[in-house]
Amino acid sequence: MSQRHSWALSILVSTYAAWGKPEQSRALYKELADFSTTGCVQPSMRCSAAADAVGLDEAIAIAQRAIDDRDPFFVMQARTWPGYDRLRTDPRFGDLVRQLQLPNYQPGR
């Protein structure tokens, strides 16, 4: 139904991870990462998928790219998107988001 849209793939990556199906999660993340080399995948959407499928180190690197690319969706996701909950526990993520100087931002929440 989604035609493999990057947002749908990103959410599926996290869904499979939450279901305890890491192989499927990683396979979909690879598809998403591969697509990002030829199509449009916002770093903000890929960031949460990376955290769930391959780990926080890659997710933090993608978060930095979202900031560098001025990905507008990242601002909302960094503060409120449930898929970023795992990222918010990492102090490195808080350091990155502070670069945005968001009003009333408190890391870890």
N, C-alpha and C positions, 0 to 999 in steps of 0.2 A: 504494500500500500504506500509506503514512504518513498519507493524508488531508491532505496539505500541512501537517503538523505543523511548528511553528516550528523545532524542533530539526533536523528533516530538511531543511527549507529552508536553514537556516543552514549545515549541512554541505555541501549541494549548491552553495551559493554559493562556498565555499572550494574544493570539488572542481573546479568549472568554472574558477576562477581558476588553480588548479594545472595544469590541462590546457591553459592558454593560450587560453581562450575567454572573454575579458573581457566581450563583449556578453551572453552567456548569464549570466555571473556577476552583472553589473549588473542584468539584467532580474529575476533571482530575488531579488536584494537589494531591488529596488524592491517586489516582491511582499511580501517580509518586512516592509519598512518600512511599507508601506500597511496590512498586517494588524495591525501594532503599534498603529495608531490605533483599531482596533475590537476587537481580541482581545488575548490574553495572549502577549506575547513577552518573555521575560526579557532584560533588558539584557545579561546575561553571554553569552547566545547570539548576540545581535545584534552584539555588540562584535567578535568575531572575523570575522564575515561582513563587517562594514563595513571592517575593515582590508584584507581581500582584494579587495573589490569597488569601494570608493569612496575609500579612503585612510585614513591614520592620524589625520588631524585629526578626522574624524567618529568614528572608533573611540575616540579618547581622550575625546571628549565623552560617548560612550555608556558608557565605563568609569566616568567620574565619576558618571553617572546610576546605574550599578549600585551604586556605593558609597553614594550618597545614598539610594537605595531599599532599601539593606541586602539586596541580592540574595545569598542564601546560596550559590548555586552559583558566584558570582564568586570567592569565596575559594579554592576548589579550582582553578578554571580559571586564575586569575592565577598560580598557582604551577606547575601541572603540565600543563595542557591543551595538546597540541601545536598546536592552532589558534591559540594565543596567542603562538607563537614570534616572529612578526613584530612584535607589540606589545612584547614584552620587549626589543627592540632600541632602542626609543624611550625616552629618559630621562624624558619626561613620564609614561610609564606607570609607571616605577619610583617616581616621586614620588607618584603616586596610590596605588599599592599600599602604600607605606610608611605611608599614613594608617591602614591596617588593623592595623598593629603586629603582623604575623604573626611568630611565632617563627622565627628562622633564615632569614628572607627576604633574599635577595641579588638585587637587580635584574640583569637581563641573563642570568639562568640559567633 
